[in-house]
Amino acid sequence: MTPAEQAIDNITAILNKYADQMDLLDIIDIVDSLRVLLENATGDGNK
């Protein structure tokens, strides 16, 4: 697992702890932003 993937796993774990207190659209926006970040960090977004 790359450092970027590990960081995203850590962030996702934290978000899961507080998901009940957040709006669904905010969670979707955060997860989508993390996906974009991971794609850019690993080069998968260039396909």
C-alpha positions as CSV (number, residue, x, y, z in Angstrom):
1,M,0.0,0.0,0.0
2,T,1.4,3.4,-1.0
3,P,1.6,6.3,1.4
4,A,-1.2,8.0,-0.4
5,E,-3.4,4.9,-0.1
6,Q,-2.6,4.6,3.6
7,A,-3.4,8.3,4.2
8,I,-6.8,7.9,2.4
9,D,-7.5,4.8,4.5
10,N,-6.7,6.8,7.7
11,I,-9.0,9.7,6.6
12,T,-11.8,7.3,5.6
13,A,-11.6,5.6,9.0
14,I,-11.9,8.9,10.8
15,L,-14.9,9.9,8.5
16,N,-16.6,6.6,9.3
17,K,-16.4,7.5,13.0
18,Y,-18.3,10.8,12.4
19,A,-20.5,9.8,9.4
20,D,-23.7,9.8,11.5
21,Q,-23.1,13.5,12.3
22,M,-22.5,14.6,8.7
23,D,-24.8,15.2,5.8
24,L,-24.7,12.5,3.1
25,L,-23.8,15.0,0.4
26,D,-20.8,16.2,2.4
27,I,-19.6,12.6,2.8
28,I,-20.0,11.9,-0.9
29,D,-18.1,15.1,-1.7
30,I,-15.2,14.2,0.6
31,V,-15.0,10.6,-0.7
32,D,-15.0,11.8,-4.3
33,S,-12.3,14.3,-3.5
34,L,-10.2,11.5,-1.9
35,R,-10.7,9.4,-5.0
36,V,-9.4,12.2,-7.2
37,L,-6.5,12.8,-4.9
38,L,-5.6,9.1,-5.0
39,E,-5.9,8.8,-8.7
40,N,-3.6,11.8,-9.2
41,A,-1.1,10.6,-6.6
42,T,-0.9,7.1,-8.1
43,G,-1.1,8.1,-11.8
44,D,-4.3,6.2,-12.3
45,G,-6.2,9.3,-13.3
46,N,-4.3,9.6,-16.6
47,K,-6.0,6.7,-18.3
